Amino acid sequence: MLFRSFSCRFLIFITFFLWGNALSAPLTLLDENRVLSASQGRYLEFLAQELKQKTGFTLTIVLLDDSRNKREFLPGNDELLLYTAFRQQQHFVRLGKNLDSELSTTEIEKHQQKFLFPEYKSARYDKGTLQLAYQLAKTLVQKKGKSLTIAPPESAPEGSLNAAGWVFVAVIFSLLFYALYKRGRHTHMNKNSRRFQYGRFGWR
């Protein structure tokens, strides 16, 4: 009974925790053609989390197949927006008003020329997007006198978890182990109880 009560409370806590994180997620990703893999999406989530923690800025990446009949994407005050429309061959970076003084047009163009356009010309859209996002985030963090701890995208391990992810996995496995242990112990106690009753009343 105690374990069931604890499990219910834990599941409720995890539900609200994940829901709260979703509402305040530092990354908004719209990828119409699924240019990015699942592991690349997770990498961007970790990058956006660190950017938010160290600068207060959020990251939005919009990758459209066709921009016609689509709403205009405008960044919020603390938002860094990377936008690409593949059919129109459009790409631009937009800054919220609180980022205008943090990144200059010259810096943005320099990062695009070095990290994005060479990859896009070779149709490596995923790598170009990740590299530009990383370099812009790195520049913003450095201007706050800090540094990124996440590895560059070309050297990041595939599908790696951050510390919070490993803690979550450890908690889940601990709960499963405890549940199996309690179940096995309960079954063992029931068997011992039946043996005792049979011996007591002489039913064997």
Secondary structure as UniProt FT lines:
FT   HELIX           2..23
FT   STRAND          27..31
FT   TURN            32..33
FT   HELIX           38..55
FT   STRAND          58..64
FT   TURN            68..69
FT   TURN            77..78
FT   STRAND          79..85
FT   TURN            86..89
FT   STRAND          90..95
FT   TURN            97..102
FT   HELIX           105..111
FT   HELIX           112..116
FT   HELIX           117..121
FT   TURN            122..123
FT   HELIX           125..143
FT   TURN            144..145
FT   TURN            153..155
FT   TURN            158..159
FT   HELIX           163..201
//
